[in-house]
Amino acid sequence: MYSKNRTIDEIRKFNRFYTVNMGFLSSNYFGSDYSIAETRILFEIMTQGICIQSDIVKLLHIDKSYLSRMISRLCKKGLVEKRKSKHDKRAVEIMLTETGKSESEKLIALTNRRIESQITELSSDKCDKLCAALCTVMTILDKEKD
């Protein structure tokens, strides 16, 4: 039987489980010098190559002022650089520096190792079931496809 309250409770229960289980509640992502938000921003910039802040705002549903402060911090750390867009003089392009690319690759490897440690004891069958369940959750909750 469908129950919104039960669904809300189960999603919140899963979120609590996942954030604690993966270690996302610490101020530094897996012991790195970066927050989980900074790590995610670095990943998105790496994935896109060159982007503008509004792309990240839309993608991550993050406040543009908060993003601007984080981008400034990442610039000061030498991970990100900004330049005026050649195509739109009002826009500022954001890209990773070589140091930023290197740090992003390290963070991805760190994340992959953490996930691997969580699933290392799972059988092939359980891994398949987990992948199917994760795909189901994303398909159901993906508002972009509606």
DADADA-V166763 format. One record per pair of residues at least 12 apart in sequence whose ideal C-beta (glycine too) atoms are under 8 Angstrom apart, sorted by the first residue. I is the first residue (numbers start at 1). J is the second residue. D is the distance in whole Angstrom. If there is no record, write none. Layout:
i & j & d
I & J & D
I & J & D
This chain:
i & j & d
21 & 118 & 7
22 & 114 & 7
22 & 115 & 8
22 & 118 & 7
23 & 114 & 7
24 & 36 & 5
29 & 107 & 7
30 & 107 & 8
30 & 110 & 5
30 & 111 & 7
30 & 114 & 6
32 & 106 & 8
32 & 107 & 6
32 & 110 & 7
33 & 77 & 8
34 & 103 & 8
34 & 107 & 7
37 & 62 & 7
37 & 70 & 6
38 & 70 & 6
38 & 73 & 7
38 & 74 & 6
39 & 107 & 5
40 & 60 & 6
41 & 56 & 6
41 & 60 & 7
41 & 67 & 7
41 & 70 & 6
41 & 71 & 7
41 & 74 & 7
42 & 74 & 7
42 & 79 & 7
42 & 80 & 8
42 & 96 & 7
42 & 100 & 6
42 & 103 & 7
42 & 104 & 5
42 & 107 & 7
43 & 104 & 6
43 & 107 & 7
43 & 108 & 7
44 & 56 & 6
44 & 59 & 6
44 & 60 & 7
45 & 80 & 7
45 & 94 & 6
45 & 95 & 7
45 & 96 & 5
45 & 100 & 7
45 & 104 & 8
46 & 96 & 6
46 & 100 & 8
46 & 101 & 7
46 & 104 & 4
49 & 95 & 7
50 & 93 & 5
50 & 94 & 7
50 & 95 & 5
51 & 93 & 7
51 & 94 & 6
51 & 95 & 8
52 & 85 & 7
52 & 91 & 5
52 & 92 & 6
52 & 93 & 6
52 & 94 & 7
53 & 67 & 6
53 & 68 & 7
53 & 71 & 7
53 & 92 & 7
53 & 94 & 6
54 & 91 & 8
56 & 94 & 8
71 & 94 & 6
74 & 100 & 7
78 & 97 & 6
78 & 99 & 5
78 & 100 & 7
79 & 96 & 7
79 & 97 & 6
79 & 99 & 6
79 & 100 & 4
79 & 103 & 6
79 & 104 & 8
80 & 94 & 6
80 & 95 & 7
80 & 96 & 6
80 & 97 & 7
80 & 100 & 6
81 & 94 & 8
81 & 95 & 6
81 & 96 & 8
81 & 97 & 5
82 & 94 & 6
83 & 95 & 8
